[in-house]
């Protein structure tokens, strides 16, 4: 499991003065980018000339998040389709859960590819 920490900022809040619904997807993306960066990869380079293309995302809210709260975003990666599973905690409380389904994609060829073996091996180590 990979963990990314973040502190809620003013720009994360909506008219109700809590985290806006669109921000959860951004939190997921920032955590995913940090996971890749920590492993010398990127969303356009996960090995064998492939990157990611997102095909689906889900968000389920469990509680509100507010300004200056510190959150922890946990990631687990599963499956042939690469499914990132996210949990956002505020202290001990689960605040948001979600998923992002991505495929390996070669942007130069504009084609879906098999997930590179090197990426599968990396995921198995988490």
KOLZA-991722 format. One record per residue: residue in three letters; x, y, z of N, C-alpha, C, O in turn; residue number from 1. Coordinates in Angstrom, 3 decimals. Layout:
// KOLZA-991722
TISE  res      n.xx      n.yy      n.zz     ca.xx     ca.yy     ca.zz      c.xx      c.yy      c.zz      o.xx      o.yy      o.zz    n
TISE  ALA         X         Y         Z         X         Y         Z         X         Y         Z         X         Y         Z  NUM
...
//
This chain:
// KOLZA-991722
TISE  res      n.xx      n.yy      n.zz     ca.xx     ca.yy     ca.zz      c.xx      c.yy      c.zz      o.xx      o.yy      o.zz    n
TISE  UNK     0.854    -1.179     0.000     0.000     0.000     0.000     0.897     1.239     0.000     1.912     1.278     0.695    1
TISE  UNK     0.521     2.229    -0.770     1.243     3.499    -0.853     0.394     4.572    -0.174    -0.829     4.584    -0.315    2
TISE  UNK     1.049     5.477     0.565     0.342     6.525     1.290     0.840     7.903     0.868     2.041     8.122     0.713    3
TISE  UNK    -0.103     8.828     0.685     0.186    10.215     0.323    -0.545    11.106     1.324    -1.739    10.917     1.560    4
TISE  UNK     0.152    12.067     1.911    -0.447    12.971     2.898    -0.690    14.345     2.279     0.064    14.802     1.419    5
TISE  UNK    -1.761    14.990     2.739    -2.152    16.283     2.185    -2.920    17.063     3.251    -3.636    16.474     4.061    6
TISE  UNK    -2.770    18.385     3.250    -3.537    19.258     4.143    -4.557    20.031     3.315    -4.200    20.646     2.310    7
TISE  UNK    -5.819    20.005     3.726    -6.904    20.668     2.998    -6.647    22.177     2.952    -6.383    22.806     3.977    8
TISE  UNK    -6.728    22.744     1.745    -6.481    24.170     1.510    -7.791    24.895     1.176    -8.809    24.259     0.903    9
TISE  UNK    -7.751    26.208     1.201    -8.938    27.021     0.909    -9.523    26.689    -0.463   -10.743    26.613    -0.613   10
TISE  UNK    -8.664    26.490    -1.463    -9.159    26.209    -2.814    -9.837    24.838    -2.930   -10.464    24.555    -3.951   11
TISE  UNK    -9.724    23.984    -1.907   -10.383    22.690    -1.913   -11.839    22.778    -1.438   -12.597    21.816    -1.567   12
TISE  UNK   -12.222    23.937    -0.889   -13.551    24.085    -0.289   -14.572    24.603    -1.298   -14.225    25.315    -2.241   13
TISE  UNK   -15.834    24.236    -1.087   -16.914    24.717    -1.939   -17.798    25.700    -1.163   -17.423    26.160    -0.085   14
TISE  UNK   -18.956    26.015    -1.708   -19.883    26.976    -1.095   -20.370    26.533     0.281   -20.777    27.375     1.081   15
TISE  UNK   -20.339    25.242     0.577   -20.753    24.727     1.881   -19.624    24.753     2.905   -19.785    24.300     4.038   16
TISE  UNK   -18.475    25.293     2.484   -17.301    25.440     3.338   -16.691    24.091     3.737   -16.058    23.968     4.786   17
TISE  UNK   -16.894    23.077     2.876   -16.226    21.787     3.057   -15.649    21.372     1.700   -15.897    22.030     0.689   18
TISE  UNK   -14.885    20.288     1.683   -14.231    19.855     0.440   -15.281    19.597    -0.633   -16.257    18.880    -0.409   19
TISE  UNK   -15.062    20.195    -1.806   -15.969    20.026    -2.937   -15.844    18.639    -3.544   -14.797    17.998    -3.452   20
TISE  UNK   -16.929    18.184    -4.167   -16.947    16.818    -4.683   -15.915    16.559    -5.779   -15.438    15.432    -5.914   21
TISE  UNK   -15.568    17.557    -6.547   -14.582    17.360    -7.614   -13.169    17.184    -7.069   -12.302    16.642    -7.753   22
TISE  UNK   -12.937    17.639    -5.847   -11.584    17.586    -5.281   -11.136    16.169    -4.975    -9.940    15.884    -5.035   23
TISE  UNK   -12.063    15.264    -4.647   -11.671    13.883    -4.349   -10.919    13.277    -5.525    -9.916    12.589    -5.338   24
TISE  UNK   -11.407    13.535    -6.747   -10.716    12.999    -7.923    -9.331    13.613    -8.066    -8.388    12.934    -8.474   25
TISE  UNK    -9.202    14.896    -7.730    -7.874    15.514    -7.756    -6.968    14.905    -6.695    -5.796    14.643    -6.966   26
TISE  UNK    -7.489    14.677    -5.495    -6.684    14.038    -4.446    -6.205    12.672    -4.920    -5.045    12.312    -4.717   27
TISE  UNK    -7.103    11.906    -5.553    -6.726    10.592    -6.076    -5.612    10.729    -7.114    -4.637     9.979    -7.093   28
TISE  UNK    -5.767    11.694    -8.018    -4.765    11.864    -9.070    -3.417    12.273    -8.481    -2.377    11.749    -8.881   29
TISE  UNK    -3.435    13.211    -7.528    -2.167    13.646    -6.929    -1.482    12.493    -6.222    -0.259    12.370    -6.290   30
TISE  UNK    -2.244    11.645    -5.544    -1.664    10.479    -4.870    -1.095     9.498    -5.902    -0.006     8.956    -5.713   31
TISE  UNK    -1.834     9.275    -6.988    -1.366     8.377    -8.049    -0.088     8.909    -8.685     0.848     8.148    -8.931   32
TISE  UNK    -0.044    10.221    -8.955     1.153    10.827    -9.530     2.352    10.676    -8.599     3.463    10.402    -9.054   33
TISE  UNK     2.127    10.856    -7.291     3.219    10.718    -6.322     3.694     9.272    -6.243     4.894     9.021    -6.132   34
TISE  UNK     2.765     8.318    -6.298     3.126     6.903    -6.335     4.032     6.622    -7.531     5.064     5.966    -7.391   35
TISE  UNK     3.646     7.115    -8.700     4.439     6.896    -9.900     5.799     7.585    -9.796     6.829     6.987   -10.106   36
TISE  UNK     5.796     8.843    -9.358     7.040     9.601    -9.224     8.011     8.901    -8.267     9.214     8.852    -8.522   37
TISE  UNK     7.484     8.363    -7.170     8.317     7.663    -6.184     8.961     6.410    -6.783     9.943     5.893    -6.251   38
TISE  UNK     8.400     5.933    -7.888     8.930     4.741    -8.553     9.537     5.065    -9.919     9.659     4.191   -10.777   39
TISE  UNK     9.919     6.339   -10.111    10.551     6.817   -11.351     9.711     6.527   -12.585    10.236     6.167   -13.638   40
TISE  UNK     8.392     6.690   -12.443     7.460     6.512   -13.552     6.591     7.750   -13.667     6.713     8.675   -12.863   41
TISE  UNK     5.706     7.774   -14.671     4.747     8.875   -14.832     3.494     8.317   -15.499     3.471     7.163   -15.925   42
TISE  UNK     2.463     9.134   -15.585     1.228     8.678   -16.217     1.405     8.436   -17.714     0.579     7.767   -18.334   43
TISE  UNK     2.468     8.973   -18.293     2.740     8.723   -19.710     3.868     7.725   -19.913     4.230     7.425   -21.051   44
TISE  UNK     4.440     7.197   -18.806     5.519     6.222   -18.916     5.496     5.260   -17.736     6.057     5.542   -16.678   45
TISE  UNK     4.831     4.109   -17.935     4.830     3.069   -16.898     5.658     1.868   -17.352     5.620     0.813   -16.719   46
TISE  UNK     6.402     2.023   -18.442     7.253     0.965   -18.971     6.792     0.499   -20.332     5.615     0.620   -20.672   47
TISE  UNK     7.722    -0.036   -21.119     7.440    -0.590   -22.453     6.724     0.389   -23.379     5.943    -0.035   -24.230   48
TISE  UNK     6.973     1.688   -23.231     6.354     2.691   -24.086     4.896     2.971   -23.767     4.217     3.641   -24.546   49
TISE  UNK     4.399     2.476   -22.641     2.995     2.659   -22.273     2.834     3.692   -21.178     3.728     3.910   -20.360   50
TISE  UNK     1.665     4.325   -21.183     1.236     5.216   -20.120    -0.132     4.736   -19.654    -0.482     3.572   -19.845   51
TISE  UNK    -0.900     5.624   -19.047    -2.254     5.305   -18.590    -3.275     6.060   -19.401    -3.002     7.159   -19.885   52
TISE  UNK    -4.447     5.484   -19.555    -5.621     6.206   -20.012    -6.751     5.778   -19.077    -7.011     4.584   -18.925   53
TISE  UNK    -7.416     6.737   -18.458    -8.449     6.429   -17.476    -9.762     6.128   -18.171   -10.174     6.844   -19.083   54
TISE  UNK   -10.417     5.058   -17.729   -11.685     4.656   -18.337   -12.868     4.809   -17.390   -14.017     4.826   -17.830   55
TISE  UNK   -12.591     4.921   -16.076   -13.685     5.016   -15.114   -13.139     5.507   -13.781   -11.976     5.275   -13.453   56
TISE  UNK   -13.982     6.184   -13.019   -13.628     6.603   -11.661   -14.887     6.592   -10.808   -15.982     6.877   -11.293   57
TISE  UNK   -14.721     6.258    -9.528   -15.837     6.300    -8.586   -15.399     7.048    -7.333   -14.221     7.055    -6.976   58
TISE  UNK   -16.361     7.672    -6.676   -16.113     8.379    -5.420   -17.306     8.105    -4.504   -18.459     8.225    -4.918   59
TISE  UNK   -17.017     7.741    -3.268   -18.068     7.558    -2.267   -17.677     8.357    -1.038   -16.602     8.155    -0.472   60
TISE  UNK   -18.547     9.261    -0.629   -18.254    10.128     0.509   -18.763     9.491     1.792   -19.896     9.015     1.855   61
TISE  UNK   -17.922     9.487     2.804   -18.264     8.926     4.102   -18.451    10.025     5.146   -19.249     9.873     6.071   62
TISE  UNK   -17.720    11.133     5.002   -17.845    12.279     5.915   -17.261    13.510     5.243   -16.529    13.394     4.260   63
TISE  UNK   -17.575    14.678     5.762   -17.069    15.931     5.212   -15.626    16.165     5.661   -15.193    15.695     6.713   64
TISE  UNK   -14.906    16.904     4.829   -13.553    17.344     5.158   -13.530    18.864     5.135   -14.212    19.489     4.323   65
TISE  UNK   -12.735    19.466     6.041   -12.728    20.913     6.211   -11.312    21.485     6.152   -10.324    20.754     6.204   66
TISE  UNK   -11.243    22.803     6.044    -9.996    23.551     5.937    -8.997    23.122     7.008    -9.345    22.939     8.175   67
TISE  UNK    -7.756    22.969     6.582    -6.590    22.658     7.424    -6.588    21.250     8.009    -5.676    20.912     8.764   68
TISE  UNK    -7.571    20.421     7.691    -7.506    19.043     8.157    -6.412    18.317     7.367    -6.245    18.530     6.166   69
TISE  UNK    -5.689    17.474     8.059    -4.675    16.663     7.402    -5.302    15.335     7.029    -5.946    14.681     7.849   70
TISE  UNK    -5.102    14.945     5.770    -5.667    13.691     5.295    -4.551    12.773     4.827    -3.455    13.221     4.489   71
TISE  UNK    -4.850    11.484     4.814    -3.930    10.460     4.346    -4.656     9.694     3.258    -5.764     9.200     3.471   72
TISE  UNK    -4.036     9.594     2.093    -4.643     8.902     0.962    -3.872     7.612     0.747    -2.678     7.638     0.449   73
TISE  UNK    -4.553     6.487     0.897    -3.936     5.171     0.713    -4.308     4.633    -0.659    -5.447     4.774    -1.105   74
TISE  UNK    -3.335     4.013    -1.326    -3.558     3.452    -2.661    -3.190     1.976    -2.650    -2.151     1.580    -2.121   75
TISE  UNK    -4.063     1.173    -3.244    -3.725    -0.199    -3.593    -4.010    -0.344    -5.083    -4.985     0.208    -5.592   76
TISE  UNK    -3.161    -1.085    -5.772    -3.310    -1.271    -7.211    -3.624    -2.738    -7.468    -2.940    -3.624    -6.955   77
TISE  UNK    -4.668    -2.994    -8.267    -5.096    -4.373    -8.499    -5.442    -4.607    -9.963    -5.909    -3.704   -10.657   78
TISE  UNK    -5.208    -5.818   -10.416    -5.798    -6.319   -11.639    -5.066    -6.056   -12.941    -4.104    -5.291   -13.008   79
TISE  UNK    -5.570    -6.732   -13.987    -5.006    -6.600   -15.332    -5.336    -5.244   -15.905    -4.507    -4.627   -16.574   80
TISE  UNK    -6.538    -4.777   -15.649    -6.907    -3.444   -16.069    -6.215    -2.514   -15.102    -6.741    -1.438   -15.385   81
TISE  UNK    -5.572    -2.337   -14.378    -5.012    -1.468   -13.352    -6.136    -0.682   -12.646    -6.618     0.336   -13.142   82
TISE  UNK    -6.515    -1.176   -11.519    -7.534    -0.508   -10.716    -6.864     0.057    -9.468    -6.378    -0.683    -8.614   83
TISE  UNK    -6.852     1.366    -9.386    -6.337     2.042    -8.202    -7.496     2.159    -7.217    -8.547     2.704    -7.554   84
TISE  UNK    -7.308     1.653    -6.008    -8.324     1.781    -4.964    -7.812     2.784    -3.946    -6.686     2.671    -3.462   85
TISE  UNK    -8.649     3.773    -3.620    -8.246     4.866    -2.745    -9.075     4.890    -1.468   -10.271     4.600    -1.476   86
TISE  UNK    -8.412     5.240    -0.377    -9.091     5.523     0.890    -8.506     6.817     1.417    -7.286     6.942     1.529   87
TISE  UNK    -9.348     7.779     1.742    -8.887     9.029     2.335    -9.314     9.047     3.787   -10.500     8.958     4.104   88
TISE  UNK    -8.339     9.162     4.656    -8.582     9.213     6.093    -8.281    10.601     6.622    -7.374    11.280     6.140   89
TISE  UNK    -9.042    11.012     7.608    -8.764    12.216     8.386    -8.601    11.693     9.806    -9.584    11.394    10.484   90
TISE  UNK    -7.356    11.587    10.248    -7.089    10.921    11.515    -7.475     9.460    11.379    -7.039     8.792    10.441   91
TISE  UNK    -8.272     8.962    12.281    -8.731     7.575    12.243    -9.992     7.391    11.402   -10.389     6.259    11.124   92
TISE  UNK   -10.630     8.500    10.992   -11.923     8.440    10.304   -11.770     8.300     8.796   -11.048     9.070     8.162   93
TISE  UNK   -12.449     7.319     8.229   -12.508     7.158     6.790   -13.437     8.228     6.230   -14.608     8.285     6.604   94
TISE  UNK   -12.925     9.085     5.332   -13.710    10.198     4.803   -14.213     9.936     3.389   -15.361    10.251     3.077   95
TISE  UNK   -13.375     9.368     2.533   -13.744     9.158     1.133   -13.098     7.869     0.655   -11.953     7.579     1.001   96
TISE  UNK   -13.831     7.089    -0.145   -13.249     5.944    -0.828   -13.554     6.080    -2.313   -14.521     6.736    -2.700   97
TISE  UNK   -12.732     5.463    -3.132   -12.981     5.538    -4.561   -12.046     4.649    -5.345   -11.159     4.001    -4.790   98
TISE  UNK   -12.260     4.631    -6.643   -11.413     3.858    -7.541   -11.141     4.663    -8.802   -11.881     5.586    -9.140   99
TISE  UNK   -10.087     4.305    -9.477    -9.817     4.802   -10.827    -9.352     3.602   -11.635    -8.381     2.939   -11.270  100
TISE  UNK   -10.037     3.328   -12.720    -9.653     2.234   -13.598    -8.930     2.825   -14.796    -9.443     3.714   -15.475  101
TISE  UNK    -7.731     2.315   -15.042    -6.932     2.797   -16.162    -6.451     1.603   -16.975    -6.371     0.483   -16.469  102
TISE  UNK    -6.140     1.850   -18.210    -5.548     0.856   -19.094    -4.156     1.320   -19.469    -3.873     2.519   -19.462  103
TISE  UNK    -3.280     0.374   -19.797    -1.989     0.736   -20.369    -2.269     1.220   -21.789    -3.020     0.591   -22.534  104
TISE  UNK    -1.665     2.331   -22.148    -1.980     2.960   -23.426    -0.723     3.534   -24.030     0.015     4.252   -23.356  105
TISE  UNK    -0.464     3.231   -25.294     0.669     3.792   -26.010     0.176     5.006   -26.786    -0.543     4.871   -27.776  106
TISE  UNK     0.565     6.185   -26.333     0.082     7.424   -26.938     0.659     7.640   -28.337     0.014     8.257   -29.185  107
TISE  UNK     1.859     7.139   -28.580     2.455     7.291   -29.906     1.677     6.486   -30.945     1.418     6.963   -32.050  108
TISE  UNK     1.306     5.250   -30.570     0.553     4.377   -31.470    -0.955     4.572   -31.358    -1.711     4.080   -32.197  109
TISE  UNK    -1.406     5.308   -30.298    -2.836     5.497   -30.034    -3.555     4.162   -29.904    -4.612     3.945   -30.495  110
TISE  UNK    -2.938     3.244   -29.090    -3.509     1.920   -28.897    -3.395     1.481   -27.439    -2.438     1.808   -26.737  111
TISE  UNK    -4.418     0.722   -27.010    -4.364     0.061   -25.703    -3.350    -1.068   -25.799    -3.293    -1.777   -26.804  112
TISE  UNK    -2.545    -1.235   -24.744    -1.501    -2.255   -24.705    -1.676    -3.136   -23.488    -2.475    -2.827   -22.604  113
TISE  UNK    -0.939    -4.224   -23.433    -0.875    -5.034   -22.223    -0.127    -4.238   -21.165     0.759    -3.444   -21.481  114
TISE  UNK    -0.491    -4.455   -19.908     0.227    -3.803   -18.810     1.662    -4.333   -18.826     1.867    -5.546   -18.844  115
TISE  UNK     2.663    -3.434   -18.818     4.054    -3.890   -18.849     4.389    -4.774   -17.656     3.950    -4.516   -16.535  116
TISE  UNK     5.164    -5.808   -17.905     5.587    -6.735   -16.854     6.295    -5.995   -15.734     6.108    -6.327   -14.563  117
TISE  UNK     7.101    -5.003   -16.070     7.821    -4.253   -15.039     6.860    -3.528   -14.112     7.134    -3.402   -12.919  118
TISE  UNK     5.722    -3.044   -14.647     4.740    -2.378   -13.803     3.996    -3.398   -12.946     3.736    -3.146   -11.769  119
TISE  UNK     3.649    -4.555   -13.532     3.000    -5.608   -12.753     3.887    -6.019   -11.576     3.406    -6.201   -10.458  120
TISE  UNK     5.191    -6.163   -11.843     6.133    -6.535   -10.774     6.166    -5.472    -9.686     6.194    -5.794    -8.498  121
TISE  UNK     6.162    -4.217   -10.088     6.172    -3.105    -9.119     4.932    -3.184    -8.230     5.032    -3.055    -7.010  122
TISE  UNK     3.774    -3.394    -8.833     2.528    -3.446    -8.083     2.536    -4.608    -7.093     2.060    -4.465    -5.967  123
TISE  UNK     3.066    -5.743    -7.499     3.117    -6.909    -6.612     3.957    -6.631    -5.366     3.722    -7.232    -4.318  124
TISE  UNK     4.935    -5.725    -5.470     5.781    -5.387    -4.323     5.064    -4.506    -3.315     5.542    -4.354    -2.191  125
TISE  UNK     3.917    -3.914    -3.689     3.140    -3.101    -2.752     2.084    -3.977    -2.166     1.293    -3.522    -1.340  126
//
